[in-house]
Amino acid sequence: QVQLVESGGGLVQAGGSHRLSCAASVRTSSIYAMAWFRQTPGKEREFVAGITMSSGTTRYADSVKGRFTISRNDAKPMVSLQMNTLKAEDTAVYYCAGRNNGILVASTPDLYNYWGQGTQVTVSS
């Protein structure tokens, strides 16, 4: 059973930067892709960014493109999300997810097999 543990949540001022990390209990090379989703009360879980672990192919939601960067570190193993130029609308619980197999980085939560417990990011305006 793969376990994912997020860290790095907190309170950030609008316009600032913050970094989230997701540690996996297995080598991330054994996972096809990892992604970050976020969720606010009353809304569905939203895809933020994802990366394939072998090739490093990335995919971003339009709302974060150019501001967020996802990266992988297979040696640790860990996936990180660097968030820059944060906005109040980025406030959410951020979840790390892992997928066993696939062809592309999926944006649908149901296609992911493993989930972290979530970490709160609050952007103050």
C-alpha positions in Angstrom: 0.0 0.0 0.0 1.5 3.3 -1.1 1.2 6.1 1.4 1.5 9.8 0.5 2.1 12.5 3.1 1.9 16.2 2.2 3.7 18.9 4.1 4.3 22.7 3.8 0.8 24.0 4.1 0.3 27.4 5.9 -0.7 31.0 5.6 0.9 33.1 2.9 0.3 36.7 1.7 -1.0 37.3 -1.7 1.8 37.7 -4.2 4.1 35.5 -2.2 5.5 32.1 -2.8 5.1 28.8 -1.0 6.3 25.2 -1.5 4.4 22.0 -0.9 6.0 18.6 -0.7 4.6 15.1 -0.9 6.6 12.2 0.4 5.9 8.7 -0.8 6.4 5.4 1.1 7.8 3.8 -2.1 10.2 4.9 -4.8 8.3 7.2 -7.0 9.6 5.3 -10.0 7.1 2.6 -9.1 4.3 5.1 -9.6 3.3 6.2 -13.1 2.3 9.8 -12.3 1.8 12.1 -9.4 -0.4 15.1 -9.2 -1.6 17.9 -6.9 -5.3 18.6 -6.6 -7.1 21.2 -4.4 -10.5 21.5 -2.9 -12.5 24.2 -1.2 -15.7 23.7 0.8 -18.7 22.9 -1.4 -16.7 22.4 -4.6 -15.3 19.4 -6.4 -11.7 18.5 -6.1 -9.8 20.4 -8.8 -6.7 19.3 -10.7 -3.7 21.7 -10.2 -0.6 20.0 -11.7 0.8 16.6 -12.5 4.0 14.9 -13.6 4.9 11.5 -15.0 7.6 10.0 -12.9 9.7 8.4 -15.7 9.8 11.1 -18.4 8.9 14.2 -16.2 6.1 15.3 -18.5 4.1 17.9 -16.8 0.6 19.2 -17.1 -1.0 22.3 -15.4 -4.4 23.7 -14.9 -4.9 27.0 -16.8 -5.5 28.8 -13.5 -1.9 28.1 -12.3 0.1 27.9 -15.5 3.1 30.1 -15.3 2.8 30.5 -11.5 3.1 26.9 -10.2 5.8 24.4 -10.9 5.7 20.7 -10.1 8.9 18.7 -9.8 9.9 15.2 -8.8 12.8 13.8 -6.8 13.0 10.1 -7.2 15.9 9.7 -4.9 14.0 10.9 -1.8 11.2 10.0 -3.0 9.2 13.2 -3.2 7.1 15.4 -5.4 7.0 19.2 -4.8 4.8 22.0 -5.9 6.4 25.4 -6.0 3.7 28.1 -5.9 4.5 31.7 -6.9 2.5 34.8 -7.2 -0.2 33.3 -5.0 -3.7 34.7 -5.1 -6.6 34.6 -2.7 -8.4 32.1 -5.0 -5.5 29.6 -4.5 -6.7 29.1 -0.9 -7.7 25.5 -0.6 -6.8 22.1 0.9 -4.1 20.7 -1.4 -3.9 16.9 -1.9 -1.1 14.8 -3.4 -2.2 11.9 -5.6 -0.5 9.0 -7.2 -1.5 6.8 -10.2 -0.2 3.3 -10.9 -0.4 3.4 -14.7 -1.7 5.5 -17.6 -0.6 7.2 -20.8 -0.8 10.9 -19.9 -1.1 13.0 -16.8 -4.8 12.7 -15.9 -6.8 15.5 -14.5 -9.6 13.4 -13.2 -9.4 12.5 -9.5 -11.1 9.1 -10.1 -8.1 7.9 -12.1 -5.7 8.2 -9.2 -5.1 5.3 -6.8 -3.4 6.9 -3.8 -4.1 10.1 -1.9 -2.5 12.0 0.9 -4.4 13.5 3.8 -4.3 17.0 2.5 -2.7 20.2 3.7 -4.3 23.6 4.0 -2.9 26.6 2.1 -4.5 30.0 2.9 -3.6 33.0 0.9 -4.4 36.3 2.6 -5.2 39.3 0.5 
